[in-house]
């Protein structure tokens, strides 16, 4: 009976990332300069020394974006006591998603501006960032985009991708965030 309790505890730890020895580095996010929902310049360098989660959305999406943004709001609540965690949503529709549109969208999802930023910029920059930086696909005007969350460590390394349609995605992501917060840089 005791052995099965130990096995169950080990499985629980593994499922939330606590017992992993490491998360592989899957790439490096290049430095970038975009514009946030307040119309201010936002650089990738501002995310050095924090663990962050990124996704690509657009404000008029009727598909996966509302679910993803709801999950980001849940994530925001789960990490509210972890000051070194930031959330970043990047638009794939820069022609429509102005800072004002992103600000309104953020308010709809109760985004805390100190924790969760919404970014836009020139299509070319968004394309390079999505395709070459995050390895998630094109920002080409078709409004097709990945519905995965990306976990980035304190040194801008991609450490995980999380399929937002999977029931345990947020649980895994939270475990991996906690793991990275303990990791020595």
C-alpha positions in Angstrom: 0.0 0.0 0.0 2.8 2.4 0.9 4.7 1.6 -2.4 1.6 2.6 -4.5 1.3 5.9 -2.6 5.0 6.6 -3.4 4.5 5.7 -7.1 1.4 8.0 -7.3 3.3 10.9 -5.7 6.1 10.4 -8.2 3.7 10.4 -11.1 2.1 13.5 -9.8 5.4 15.3 -9.5 6.5 14.2 -13.0 3.2 15.4 -14.5 3.7 18.9 -13.2 7.4 19.2 -14.0 8.7 19.3 -10.4 10.8 16.1 -10.7 12.2 16.6 -14.1 16.0 16.9 -14.2 15.8 19.6 -16.9 13.7 21.0 -19.6 15.5 21.0 -23.0 16.4 24.2 -24.7 14.4 24.2 -28.0 15.7 27.4 -29.4 16.4 31.0 -28.5 14.0 33.9 -28.9 15.8 36.7 -30.7 15.7 40.3 -29.3 12.7 42.2 -30.7 11.1 45.6 -30.5 7.3 45.8 -30.7 4.5 48.1 -29.3 2.4 47.2 -26.3 -1.3 47.9 -25.6 -0.4 51.3 -24.2 1.4 52.4 -27.4 4.8 52.1 -25.7 7.9 50.5 -27.1 8.4 46.9 -25.7 11.7 45.1 -26.2 12.5 41.5 -25.7 15.4 42.6 -23.4 12.7 43.7 -20.9 12.0 40.0 -20.4 15.5 39.0 -19.5 15.7 37.6 -16.0 12.0 36.6 -15.9 10.2 33.4 -17.0 7.5 34.1 -19.5 4.8 32.5 -21.5 3.9 33.7 -25.0 1.1 33.0 -27.4 -0.1 34.4 -30.7 -3.7 35.6 -31.0 -5.8 38.2 -32.7 -8.6 40.2 -31.2 -11.4 39.4 -33.7 -10.7 35.7 -33.7 -13.8 33.5 -33.3 -11.7 30.3 -33.2 -9.1 29.3 -30.6 -8.1 32.8 -29.3 -10.9 33.3 -26.8 -10.1 29.9 -25.3 -6.4 30.7 -25.2 -6.9 34.1 -23.7 -9.2 32.6 -21.0 -6.4 30.1 -20.3 -3.9 33.0 -20.0 -6.2 34.7 -17.6 -6.3 31.5 -15.5 -2.5 31.3 -15.7 -2.3 34.9 -14.6 -4.3 34.0 -11.5 -2.2 30.9 -10.8 1.1 32.9 -11.0 -0.1 36.1 -9.2 2.3 35.5 -6.3 5.2 34.8 -8.6 6.7 38.2 -9.5 9.2 36.8 -12.0 6.6 35.4 -14.4 5.2 37.5 -17.3 2.6 36.7 -19.9 2.9 37.9 -23.5 0.2 37.8 -26.2 1.4 38.8 -29.7 -1.0 39.6 -32.5 -1.0 38.0 -35.9 -3.3 40.8 -37.2 -1.3 44.0 -36.9 -3.5 45.9 -39.4 -6.5 45.6 -37.0 -4.9 45.0 -33.6 -3.7 48.5 -32.8 -2.7 49.3 -29.2 -6.2 50.6 -28.5 -7.7 47.3 -29.8 -5.2 45.3 -27.8 -5.9 47.3 -24.7 -9.7 46.7 -25.0 -9.1 43.0 -25.6 -6.8 42.9 -22.5 -9.5 44.5 -20.4 -12.1 42.0 -21.6 -9.9 39.2 -20.2 -9.0 41.1 -17.0 -5.3 41.3 -17.9 -3.1 42.8 -15.3 -0.9 45.2 -17.2 2.0 44.6 -14.8 1.9 40.9 -15.6 0.3 40.4 -19.1 1.2 42.5 -22.1 -0.3 42.5 -25.6 2.1 43.3 -28.5 1.8 44.4 -32.1 4.2 45.7 -34.7 5.2 45.6 -38.3 4.1 42.4 -40.1 7.7 41.7 -41.1 8.8 41.8 -37.5 5.9 39.6 -36.3 6.7 37.1 -39.1 10.3 36.8 -38.1 9.4 36.4 -34.5 6.7 33.8 -35.0 8.4 31.8 -37.7 12.1 32.1 -37.0 12.0 32.9 -33.2 9.2 30.8 -31.8 9.0 28.3 -34.7 5.3 28.6 -34.8 4.5 29.5 -38.4 3.8 32.4 -40.6 2.2 35.8 -39.9 1.1 36.3 -43.5 -2.3 37.9 -43.4 -4.2 34.6 -43.4 -4.9 34.9 -39.7 -3.8 31.3 -39.2 -1.7 30.7 -36.2 -0.5 28.2 -33.6 -2.7 27.6 -30.6 0.2 26.6 -28.4 1.7 28.4 -25.5 5.5 28.8 -25.4 7.5 28.8 -22.2 10.7 30.9 -22.2 13.3 31.0 -19.5 15.3 33.8 -18.0 17.9 33.7 -20.8 15.4 33.8 -23.7 15.6 30.1 -24.4 12.4 28.2 -25.4 11.8 25.5 -22.9 8.4 24.1 -23.8 5.4 24.1 -26.1 1.9 23.4 -24.6 -1.1 22.4 -26.7 -3.9 24.6 -25.3 -6.6 22.1 -26.4 -5.2 19.4 -24.1 -6.9 19.1 -20.8 -3.7 19.1 -18.7 -1.8 21.8 -20.6 -2.1 24.4 -17.9 -1.1 22.0 -15.2 2.0 20.9 -17.1 2.9 24.5 -17.9 2.5 25.6 -14.3 4.7 22.8 -13.1 7.4 23.7 -15.7 7.2 27.4 -14.7 7.8 26.5 -11.1 10.7 24.3 -12.2 12.3 27.1 -14.2 11.9 29.6 -11.3 14.0 27.2 -9.2 16.6 26.6 -12.0 19.9 28.3 -11.6 20.9 30.5 -14.5 
